[in-house]
Amino acid sequence: MNTTTSHTNNATIDARRIAATPRGVGIGFPIYAQRALNAEIWDVEGRRYIDFGSGIAVLNTGHRHPRIVQAIQAQLECFTHTAYQVVPYESVVRLAERLNALTPGTHAKKTAFFTTGVEAVENAIKIARAHTRRPGVIALSGAFHGRTYMGMALTGKVAPYKQGFGPFPGSIFHVPAPAALHGVSVDDSLRAIQQLFKCDIEPTQVAAIIVEPIQGEGGFYVMPTEFLRALRQLCDQHGIVLIADEIQTGFGRTGRLFAMEHHGVLPDLMTMAKSLAGGVPLSAVCGRAEIMDAPAPGGLGGTYAGHALAIASAHAVLDVIEDEQLCARAERLGQTLKTRLNALRATVPQIADVRGLGAMVAMEFAQADGTPDTEFTKQVIHRAQAAGLLLLSCGVYGNVIRFLFPLTIEDAVLDEGLAILARALQA
C-alpha cells in the first residue's frame, strides 16, 4: 500500500504533523521546505524565504553548495556505509589528520568522529573521566550542550530542555556565566567556582570544565578572554580537563576557524559538529593525544560514527572554507551586520545590546526598566517571517535574536534580509 501523499499546502501538512508526531518536537515555523539554495528556502507553496538561521548554524557553507553536493555524489558511487568500526576507510583518517592540524595548538592531537553534537559532548565527558579517573564536571548557567541525559544535565537552561525529565546524571555542577549586561562579572563567575570547591566538590574530584566560547542557545554571550585564561590556569592548577564546546561557534562562524583562536587559550578537548559537514550529520572530539587515548578500544564509537557520506561532505566543507576565504568573509559580513543593527538603536529603543564575533552576532531586547522583552522579540520574528525572512531566537528569556546566515550569502540577499529586519523592528 502506498501511503505517500502529494504536497498540498503548509496548513494541511502541519495538521498532519500535529496528528502524527509528538508535541515535544517543536518547530520554529509552520512552513514546509521543498528546495533550498545557499541562503534561500522555497516552501511547498512556492514562497521564498531568506534564511538567517542556517539550520541552527549548520550551513556556514550554505544550502547545497555545489562542491559539497559533488563530494557526496562521488561517495555515493563508492559505498554509503560499512560501519567504520567494522570496515574502516581512509577518508576518516585523512579528516582526522586535517582537524588535528587545523585546531589550535601544535601539540600532538587525535580526533574521534560521532554523529550529533551531543554525542561529541557525551564522549568528551567520557574521555575526560577516563583520563582523570574523576567524576565531577562544571558547566555554566545558560549553556546548551544537548538533549540526551548527560547533555541535559550539562545544559544550564531549564525551559524547555529539562522540564519533566529528571533526575539527571550526578556530579554535574553549574556556575554563573559572566555576562556584563546582566551584572555578572568575570570575578563573580570565578568566585562561584571557588565556592563550589568549598561547598560541593573538591577540585581533585573534578574531571572537566566545559565552556562554549560564545554561548549559543544561552544568548550569544561572548566569554571574556580574561575568563577563559583564568579557567585554563585553574584547570592546569588542579589537573582538570578544559573542554571547549565549539559546536555552534566552529568552522569560520566567528571570523576564525574556531572561536578559541580569538583568545589564545588552548583547550584540552574540543567538541565540534553543526557546520563540520555542511548539513550531513557528523560530529567530532579533537584533543590532546594522551587524553584522547584514555578510553580502551571499544569505549568510543557508534554505528553511524564517521559516516562515509558525512566525511566526504566535511572534506568539501574544509576546502570551501579555505578556497572561498570564509573566515575573512565572516569578519566582513559581521561588521556590516553590527553597523546596521547599531544604527537601528536610535529608532528602536528595545534594542539593549548588539554583540558577537565575526558573523556570530546577536541583538538583545529589553524594556525600559531593563526587563527582558520576550514579547517584542516574538513580534519581530513573526513580522520578519511574514515578509519572507527567517530569524532564530535564543537566550534564557527568549529575548535575543541570533544571526546565523550562511557565510556564502550573496551581498544582495543579505541587504534584502536586513531591509526586512529593519521594517520588522520599526513596525
C-alpha positions in Angstrom: 0.0 0.0 0.0 1.4 3.4 -1.0 0.9 5.8 1.9 2.7 8.7 0.2 0.6 11.8 -0.4 1.4 14.6 -2.7 2.4 18.1 -1.4 -0.7 20.3 -0.7 0.0 23.3 1.4 1.6 24.3 4.6 -1.5 24.2 6.7 -2.6 20.8 5.6 0.9 19.3 6.2 1.1 21.0 9.6 -2.3 19.5 10.6 -0.8 16.0 9.6 2.3 16.8 11.7 0.2 17.6 14.8 -1.7 14.3 14.4 1.3 12.1 13.6 4.3 13.4 15.6 4.6 14.3 19.3 4.3 17.9 20.5 7.7 17.6 22.2 9.3 18.0 18.8 8.7 21.7 18.5 9.1 23.6 15.2 10.1 27.2 14.6 8.0 28.0 11.6 4.9 26.1 10.2 6.3 26.2 6.7 7.5 23.1 4.8 10.6 23.2 2.7 10.6 22.0 -0.8 14.0 23.2 -2.0 16.8 25.5 -1.0 19.9 27.1 -2.4 22.7 29.0 -0.5 20.7 31.4 1.8 17.2 30.9 0.3 14.5 28.4 1.0 11.3 27.8 -1.0 8.3 26.2 0.7 5.7 23.7 -0.7 3.6 26.7 -1.7 6.4 28.2 -3.8 7.1 31.0 -1.4 10.7 32.2 -1.0 12.4 32.9 2.4 15.8 34.3 3.2 17.4 32.0 5.7 19.2 33.8 8.6 19.3 30.6 10.7 21.2 28.1 8.6 19.5 25.1 10.2 20.9 26.4 13.5 24.4 27.2 12.4 24.8 24.0 10.3 25.1 25.7 6.9 28.1 28.1 7.1 28.7 27.0 3.5 25.1 27.5 2.5 22.3 25.2 1.3 23.5 22.7 -1.4 27.0 24.2 -2.1 27.9 22.6 -5.5 31.3 21.3 -4.2 29.6 19.6 -1.3 26.9 18.1 -3.4 29.5 16.8 -5.8 31.5 15.3 -2.9 28.5 13.4 -1.6 27.5 12.2 -5.0 31.0 10.9 -5.6 31.0 9.0 -2.3 27.6 7.5 -3.2 29.2 5.9 -6.2 31.6 4.0 -3.9 29.6 3.0 -0.8 27.3 4.6 1.7 28.0 2.6 4.9 30.3 -0.1 6.2 30.4 1.0 9.9 33.9 2.5 10.3 34.5 0.3 13.4 33.9 -2.8 11.3 35.4 -2.0 7.9 37.3 1.4 8.1 38.1 3.8 5.2 40.9 6.2 4.6 38.8 9.3 4.3 38.2 9.2 8.1 41.9 9.0 8.8 42.5 11.9 6.4 39.8 14.1 8.0 41.2 13.4 11.5 44.7 14.4 10.2 43.2 17.7 8.8 41.4 18.6 12.0 44.4 17.7 14.2 46.4 20.2 12.1 43.7 22.9 11.9 42.6 23.1 15.5 44.5 25.5 17.8 47.9 24.4 19.2 50.9 22.5 17.8 50.8 19.7 20.5 50.1 16.1 19.4 46.3 15.6 18.9 43.8 12.9 17.9 40.3 13.1 16.7 37.3 10.8 17.1 34.1 11.1 15.0 30.5 10.7 16.0 27.1 11.7 14.6 25.5 14.5 16.6 26.7 17.4 18.7 25.5 16.0 21.9 27.3 12.7 21.1 30.5 14.7 20.9 29.8 16.3 24.2 29.0 13.0 25.9 32.1 11.4 24.6 34.3 14.4 25.6 33.0 13.9 29.2 33.7 10.1 28.9 37.2 10.8 27.7 37.9 13.4 30.5 36.6 11.0 33.1 38.6 8.1 31.8 41.8 10.3 31.7 41.4 11.8 35.2 39.6 9.0 36.9 37.3 11.7 38.4 33.5 12.1 38.3 32.8 15.9 38.5 32.0 18.2 35.7 31.5 22.0 35.9 29.3 23.8 33.3 27.9 27.3 33.0 24.4 28.8 33.5 22.8 29.4 30.2 24.9 26.7 28.5 23.4 24.4 26.0 25.1 21.0 25.4 22.3 18.9 24.0 19.1 16.9 24.8 20.4 13.5 26.0 20.5 12.9 29.7 24.2 14.0 30.1 23.5 16.8 27.6 20.5 18.0 29.6 22.5 17.7 32.9 25.2 20.0 31.5 22.7 22.4 29.9 22.1 25.5 32.1 18.6 26.3 30.9 15.5 24.6 32.3 12.7 25.5 29.9 12.1 23.7 27.6 15.1 21.4 27.8 14.9 19.9 31.3 11.2 20.2 32.2 9.7 16.9 33.4 12.8 14.8 32.5 14.7 14.5 35.8 16.5 13.1 37.7 19.7 13.8 35.8 23.2 12.3 36.0 25.1 13.2 39.1 28.3 15.1 39.7 27.3 17.9 37.4 27.6 21.5 38.8 26.8 24.9 37.4 28.3 28.3 38.0 27.0 31.7 36.6 28.4 32.6 33.2 29.9 36.0 33.0 27.6 38.5 31.3 28.3 42.2 32.0 24.9 43.2 30.6 23.2 41.2 33.4 25.6 42.2 36.2 27.7 39.0 36.3 31.4 39.8 36.2 34.3 37.5 35.5 35.2 37.7 39.2 31.7 36.7 40.1 32.0 33.6 38.0 35.4 32.7 39.3 34.3 33.2 42.9 31.4 30.8 42.2 33.8 28.1 41.2 35.9 28.6 44.4 32.6 28.5 46.3 31.8 25.2 44.6 35.2 23.8 45.6 34.4 24.7 49.2 30.8 23.6 49.4 30.1 20.9 46.8 33.1 19.1 45.3 36.9 19.3 45.9 38.9 20.3 42.8 40.7 16.9 42.8 37.4 15.2 42.1 36.6 17.4 39.0 37.3 15.8 35.7 36.4 18.7 33.4 35.1 22.2 32.9 33.1 22.6 29.7 32.5 26.0 28.2 31.2 27.5 25.0 33.5 30.3 23.8 30.2 32.0 22.8 27.1 30.7 24.4 24.8 29.6 21.6 21.3 28.8 22.9 22.2 30.8 26.0 22.1 34.1 24.2 25.4 34.6 22.2 27.3 35.9 25.2 31.0 36.1 24.3 33.2 34.6 27.0 35.7 37.2 28.0 39.4 36.4 27.3 40.2 37.0 30.9 37.7 34.4 32.0 38.9 31.7 29.6 42.5 32.4 30.6 41.5 32.0 34.3 39.8 28.7 33.5 42.9 27.5 31.8 45.0 28.4 34.8 42.5 26.8 37.2 42.5 23.6 35.1 46.3 23.5 35.0 46.5 24.0 38.7 44.1 21.2 39.6 44.6 18.7 36.7 41.2 19.4 35.3 40.4 18.9 31.6 39.3 22.1 29.8 36.6 21.3 27.1 35.7 23.9 24.6 32.3 23.3 23.1 32.7 24.7 19.5 29.7 23.0 18.1 27.9 26.3 17.2 31.0 28.6 17.0 33.2 26.4 14.8 34.2 26.4 11.1 34.5 30.1 10.3 31.4 31.5 12.0 33.3 33.9 14.3 35.9 35.0 11.8 38.3 32.3 12.8 38.1 28.6 12.1 37.4 28.2 15.8 36.3 30.8 18.4 39.0 29.9 20.9 41.6 31.3 18.5 40.3 34.8 19.4 41.6 34.3 22.9 44.9 32.5 22.6 43.7 29.9 25.1 44.2 26.2 24.3 41.6 23.7 25.4 42.5 20.1 26.1 39.5 18.8 24.2 37.2 20.5 21.6 33.8 19.3 20.5 32.5 20.2 17.0 29.5 19.3 14.9 27.0 21.5 13.0 28.8 23.2 10.1 31.6 20.5 10.1 29.8 18.6 7.3 27.6 21.2 5.8 24.2 19.6 6.6 25.1 15.9 6.9 25.2 14.6 10.5 28.8 14.5 11.7 30.5 15.5 15.0 33.9 15.1 16.4 36.1 15.4 19.6 39.6 16.6 19.0 42.2 16.9 21.7 45.5 16.1 23.3 46.6 12.7 22.2 47.3 11.4 25.7 43.8 12.4 26.9 42.1 11.1 23.8 43.8 7.7 24.2 42.5 7.2 27.8 39.4 5.1 26.8 40.1 1.4 26.0 39.4 0.1 22.5 35.7 -0.2 22.0 35.0 2.5 24.6 34.3 5.1 21.9 32.3 4.8 18.6 28.8 4.4 17.2 27.1 2.7 14.4 27.0 5.8 12.2 30.1 7.5 13.7 32.2 8.9 10.9 29.6 8.1 8.3 31.1 7.9 4.8 28.8 10.5 3.2 29.3 12.9 6.1 33.1 12.5 6.0 33.1 13.2 2.2 31.0 16.3 2.8 33.3 17.5 5.6 36.3 17.4 3.4 34.5 19.5 0.9 33.4 22.0 3.6 37.0 22.5 4.7 38.1 23.0 1.1 35.3 25.6 0.6 36.1 27.5 3.8 39.8 27.8 2.7 39.3 28.4 -1.0 36.5 31.0 -0.6 38.2 32.6 2.4 35.1 32.3 4.5 36.8 33.3 7.8 37.7 36.7 6.3 34.2 36.9 4.8 32.6 36.2 8.2 34.5 39.2 9.6 33.3 41.5 6.8 29.7 40.3 7.0 29.6 40.5 10.8 30.9 44.1 10.7 28.3 45.1 8.1 25.6 43.5 10.3 26.7 45.1 13.5 26.9 48.5 11.8 23.4 48.2 10.5 22.0 46.9 13.8 23.6 49.6 15.9 22.2 52.2 13.5 18.7 51.0 14.3 19.1 51.6 18.0 18.3 55.3 17.5 14.7 54.4 16.4 14.2 51.0 18.2 14.6 51.7 22.0 14.0 48.0 22.7 17.5 47.1 21.4 19.5 46.7 24.6 22.7 45.2 23.1 24.3 44.2 19.9 27.3 41.8 20.3 29.2 39.0 18.8 32.4 37.9 17.0 32.6 37.7 13.2 29.3 36.7 11.8 28.0 35.2 15.1 26.0 38.2 16.1 23.1 38.7 18.4 20.6 41.5 19.2 19.1 41.5 22.7 15.8 43.3 23.5 14.7 44.8 26.9 12.0 47.0 28.2 12.8 50.5 29.5 13.4 49.1 33.0 15.9 46.5 31.7 13.4 43.6 31.9 13.9 41.1 29.1 11.4 41.9 26.3 10.4 38.4 25.2 7.1 39.5 23.6 8.8 42.2 21.4 11.3 39.5 20.2 8.4 37.2 19.2 6.7 40.0 17.3 9.9 40.9 15.3 10.4 37.2 14.3 6.7 36.9 13.3 6.8 40.1 11.3 10.0 39.1 9.6 8.6 35.7 8.7 5.5 37.2 7.2 7.8 39.4 5.0 10.0 36.4 3.9 12.9 36.4 6.5 13.6 33.5 8.9 15.1 34.5 12.2 16.0 32.4 15.3 15.7 33.5 18.9 17.8 32.4 21.9 18.6 33.3 25.4 17.3 32.1 28.8 14.4 34.6 28.5 14.0 34.1 24.7 14.7 37.8 24.2 17.6 37.6 21.8 17.7 37.2 18.1 20.8 35.4 16.7 22.1 35.9 13.2 23.5 32.8 11.6 23.1 33.4 7.8 25.4 31.3 5.6 28.9 32.8 5.2 28.4 32.3 1.5 25.3 34.6 1.4 25.2 36.9 -1.6 25.5 40.6 -0.7 22.3 41.4 -2.4 20.4 38.8 -0.4 21.9 39.9 2.8 20.9 43.5 2.1 17.4 42.4 1.3 17.2 40.4 4.5 18.4 43.4 6.6 15.9 45.7 5.0 13.1 43.3 6.0 14.6 43.1 9.5 14.6 46.9 9.8 10.9 47.1 8.8 10.0 44.4 11.3 11.9 46.2 14.1 10.3 49.6 13.3 6.7 48.4 12.6 
